[in-house]
Amino acid sequence: MSKSPAYTPPKVWKWEDENGGEFAKTNRPIAGATHKKKLPVGKHPLQLHSLGTPNGVKVTMMLEELLALGHKGAEYDAYLIRIGDGDQFGSGFVDINPNSKIPALVDRSGAKPVRIFESGAILLHLAEKFGELIPTDPVMRAECLSWLFWQMGSAPYLGGGFGHFYAYAPEKFQYPIDRYTMETKRQLDVLDRHLSHNQYMCGDEYSIADIAIWPWYGALALGRLYDSEEFLDVKTYKHVVRWAEGIGKREAVKRGRMVNRTHGEPADQLHERHDASDFDTKTQDKLEAAE
């Protein structure tokens, strides 16, 4: 990797429409809708609008875990938001998430619809709503919330930092890759040290802390993120790998990973989800028809 050329920032930064990056056509320095588009409304009280990225997988994992625990009220409709096409800037989506990021959830189970955006907020809302996957002991609840917010604060360094410069930037420069690789490995070490004496993030209790962290750091440990397994030497974080493999075997996690997924093997994709039977009846023809 070559070192970055010298760069002198201008006195006032100006937006270049085409900056060469993979997401140049959708990235912009202003908020708000770019076009009118009404969101569909399905038959279930919980309406999810998302994409099968790590942040989206958190919520579908959570919903499938709640259903596995017998909560029929956790049935949901999951609609696909194609961020590469700019769906997140449609007026209907901006109404439920003014930040134009997936995932976003509308809870219509009460007298008035409730919008929830930011994946951590959605996990906490669902955990409290159903009284599941969050410790009741005050000490362990505080531990759970600490790790939940650790993930929300740490993952941008992994995704927007390491992932961007290592996998998506139009040119590879040594300084940002070194900087974010160092931080990503530090975060993996934080997790590995903690998991060396804990089965899950909160001791022996599987919780929303695991559900938040696994789609990012579990996927990284399993070699599913950014083709970076060898570069990061992830197998050396043996406690993270053990934890990641164990959670990955859960049936609810397998189902959650499929929902709103648009990459990988077609058999692993369920672009929209409206009923539990969708997992059983899914075929490639139905996938293509849903596009």
Secondary structure, 3 states (H helix, E strand, C coil): CECCCCCCCCCCCCCCCCCCCCCCCCCCCCCCCCECCCCCCCCCCEEEEECCCHHHHHHHHHHHHHHHCCCHHHCEEEEECCHHHCHHHEHHHHHHCCCCCCCEEEECCCCCCEEEECHHHHHHHHHHHHCCCCCCCHHHHHHHHHHHHHHHHHHHHHHHHHHHHHHHCCCCEHHHHHHHHHHHHHHHHHHHHHHCCCCECEECECCHHHHHHHHHHHHHHCCCCCCCHHHHCHHHCHHHHHHHHHHHCCHHHHHHHHECCCCCCHHHCECCECCCCHHHHCCHHHHHHHC
